[in-house]
Amino acid sequence: MTDIMTSKVQVSIDGRTVEVDRSATVLAAALENDVFIPHLCHDPDLIPAGVCRLCFVELDGRLVTSCNTPVTAGATIRTDTAAVKETVRGAVELLLVNHHRGSLDCDEGEACELQKIARFVGIDEARLRRLRHPDRNLAADTSNPFLEFDPNICVLCGICVRTCDEIVGVAAIDFVQRGVYTTIGSAPGEQWIDSDCVSCGECVVRCPTGSLSLTDVEVPEREVKTTCTYCGCGCGIHLGVAGGRIVSARGVRENPSNEGRLCVKGRFGFEFVNAPDRLKTPLIRRGGVLEEATWDEALDLVAEKFSVHRGASFAAIASAKLTNEENYLIQKLARAVQGTNTVDHCARLCHSPSVAGLVQSFGSGAMTNSSQEIGDARCVFAIGTNTTAAHPIIGLQVMRSIRQGGKLIVANPRRIELAQHADLFIQHRAGSDVALLMGMMRVILDEGLHDPQFIALRCENFEAFRESLARYDDATVEEKTGVPFARIAAAARMYAENSPASILYAMGITQHTHGTDNVLATSNLALLTGNVGRPSSGVNPLRGQSNVQGACDMGALPNVYPGYQKVDRPEVKAKFEAAWGVELDDAPGLTHLEILSGVTGGRIKAIYLVGENPALSEADATHAQEAMDQVDFLVVQDIFLTESARYADVVLPAATFAEKEGTFTNTERRVQRVRKAIEPVGGARTDLWITCEIAKRLGAAGFDFETAAEVMDEIRALTPSYGGITYERIEETGLQWPCPGADHPGTRYLHGERFPTRSGRGRFFPLTYRPPDEEPDDEFPLVLTTERSLYHYHTSTMTRRVPGLELLRSEELVEIHPQDAAALRVATGDEVRVTTRRGEVVARALVTEVSPPGTICMTFHFHEAPTNVLTNAAYDPVAKIPETKVCAVRVEPVG
Amino acid sequence: MATTELSPLQLGPVLATFERRPDVLISLLQAVQASLGYLPPDAMGAVARHARVPRSRVYGVASFYSQFRFNPAGRRRVAVCRGTACHVSGARMILEELERTLGIAEGQTTEDREYSLETVACIGCCGLSPCLSVNDEVSAKLTPKKVRKQFRAAKKSAPR
């Protein structure tokens, strides 16, 4: 099979005999051998269409379009016969007439492939005059902030339509109208910005005429290859620099995580780097006011105060937006210098149950598979993930799986975009995941769809788990989930019968008081059906931030050193004491929420808060704000004066990802380089430098690092899973951990042979359904759940400083079902007050069937309407993650 | 942003008679047009969701066929013949005069929904060219002046 696919055939191209792949098209074969054939509608990522009629060749004497004709052994291909030339010239002339009305003077310059082709085939302008020219002059559509469409120079090659459909899966545009009036559009009279377009720009990148173009293009002087700073997809980007500013971004084609593709944030979201209000100098609070200070003043003050608050009264909050090297240094500062394991970061608020849960069941708390493998799954089960909004590039893999005939099951309380593409959509009640998943598993067992061999050979604790399934009878599951059981059973069968199956989940699973149980339910399901340890088959927690995987790997967690080595194991403690030359504490430290409640409880006196904004991101944010206000000494290290920085005693201006060297580890465990494109603005410094300076001023040894590479050397020596990762090896392409040795190739998917648990087996967990901490009642009759917008990131510190993103989504919206809206007499655009037991927020309503009856939904991107003032800080007993996905609310119209 | 939706009561029964598959698209559009008289954007959105196809494809398909209209038809549907015979005897002038007199372009409907204006390839009475039809009644051997007269008068006598 493989042989046939990869075997070569001989063909003759313009008299030259060459060897090409048997599966190649004539066009691909020619281009590969440096023979140019004109083409406009061909793209290697798209299914050949043969639309533009420019790629004619003679194949064994017959005229064919080369882009959609496969090679055959011994074929004779001629690109230079009179018939080919005449046919192609005629086609080019007809296209030119529709493009700039037949003039060869094209304004689009190098962006215009048609112009280059016209030069190649030799067009006589006099001949163009004999053709009838179109007389319509349509207005360009400039409604989208990032891209423009000029229909007058469009030649209808359709590459944009195919890109939006085949790659992005959105199909926002299509050919509309007919005959000479045909154009690209979405709905009658609808402007681009009102279409379903997600502004990713993939169509613009492929448009061969400049008809689709980027708005405000500035040509970069140079480009720097680095890794995107937004979500955990970890896309490779070329950052363009001009005049010391970031002016552009384009995808890195060779990067396996994104294969050149980008989303709206990754292509257009970097204006924040050069925003005028970047922090450019340290600030010290004097007489209640933050005043500018020198680095020496600020650092000396920080060192003086930190030296007083050593041990249990100190806390560090690291950041999933920093590099691995920086996170490593921050946890080292907390442990080796401050003598406490109280270091945590925002993974506590997003995926701590994944780490806690999957470590128990699989032995490793990370995605089992690579992003690319998701596209090859026969079944994708996306539960509690709005993939196309929060992880757009992994969303493209889901689309690829569907196109290849894979099944898609979506389980989500909200009717998300993916639901429209799903073979089965389960709209279960927020927080009923355990009941749903255990119900599915009971069906699988009852109907014998499980994998007994895998269970016998690779798993343990099956009997206890099997017994716990008895509690999930049809009626109970239906009652808890609010979904007809037949639908749940259908999902169970679809998942079990289509292997390899891949489970994707995100915070819809984790942000619950039973988040760890939810995670264990997903691992139970995968073990039961033998869907672990093979390509495209596993459990995949999609990590939210660019380096949240890495921050966890680096031990920015209170219970583990780098590489998840437990602080309370004597041999581990001894290892790090020897390496760092200090005595270490063996008591696990406090978690994120415990740090803040530790302040109000009087235990925590000093907080080193790096790249994190609890004033908006913490559940029950009012409490977080009180804690930051109360703590004796708060240092905030960030790129902007965030809502949290306003509480600081000292503010340290940090460098952005574009201004430093280092590595990020993306959600598929791939460790990739972050490279400096420009110098830090103003007096900002890298977090690496700042943390080392603080440590040195505290008199600590072991912080004399000049470069990030030197830090990675130390990380590698102490972290087994990173043992083989060097900057030299990841110069071109990142490596996926575990990568224990210098000659280890990295690991595409986990648990192929054995699980890294003590027994080497995957463990089943019996589970008991527990309801959310807060359920609706007479006073608070609705449920609030939270989501993310495609156009913003976290507390929007970065994205709201990008005017185009701000235009695409500029305010909080309370999504409410038409039934609930009617009962409250609320219409789209009306202001509503949302109240919980903890606080109230006012925002405008968006009446939509995306939210189910009885449930409203908000993001937490907008400081004007800080959603987390509402959310419930009740937390999961194991992972200590707050229940940001469910709380009880009351909604009232304002005024 | 979400658009205001037609109430399910209006379209629900029509949609419900079709399976939720892309290949029902054209029949579904025909049924919706039969019930509403035209295809408003919200209805095309509902069709898209029901048939599980993108919104853009619904409009792409609908706008390819001349049978679908995106404006409500007027109570009087004026169809100007652009067949060969009418064309050579001045159909273009007839159409232009109508556009001026009615104050709408081809494909549009007057605000009072009294008239809609369209063109057809041939009415089938070439001997009477140039001609047009109002609903099913043909006006023959037209001149711009005759058109002006006929439609000014008709407009005045139209019910308010």
Contacts between the chains, C-beta under 8 A, distances in Angstrom:
chain1	res1	chain2	res2	distance
A	165	B	54	7.4
A	170	B	54	7.2
A	171	B	54	3.5
A	171	B	56	5.7
A	171	B	57	6.2
A	172	B	54	7.2
A	172	B	55	8.0
A	172	B	56	5.8
A	173	B	56	5.3
A	174	B	54	7.2
A	174	B	56	4.0
A	174	B	57	5.1
A	174	B	59	7.0
A	174	B	60	3.5
A	175	B	60	5.4
A	175	B	64	8.0
A	176	B	56	7.5
A	176	B	59	5.4
A	176	B	60	5.0
A	176	B	63	4.8
A	177	B	63	5.0
A	177	B	64	7.8
A	178	B	63	6.6
A	178	B	64	4.9
A	178	B	65	7.9
A	178	B	66	7.8
A	185	B	56	7.2
A	185	B	59	6.9
A	185	B	60	8.0
A	186	B	55	6.4
A	186	B	56	4.5
A	186	B	59	6.6
A	187	B	41	5.3
A	187	B	44	6.6
A	187	B	55	6.1
A	187	B	56	7.2
A	187	B	59	5.0
A	188	B	41	6.3
A	188	B	59	6.6
A	188	B	63	7.7
A	188	B	70	4.6
A	190	B	41	7.3
A	194	B	1	7.7
A	195	B	55	7.7
A	195	B	56	6.9
A	196	B	54	6.9
A	196	B	55	6.1
A	196	B	56	7.2
A	420	B	49	7.3
A	420	B	52	6.7
A	818	B	5	8.0
A	828	B	1	7.8
A	828	B	2	6.7
A	828	B	4	7.7
A	846	B	1	7.2
A	846	B	2	6.2
A	847	B	2	6.9
A	848	B	2	4.5
A	849	B	5	7.9
A	850	B	2	7.8
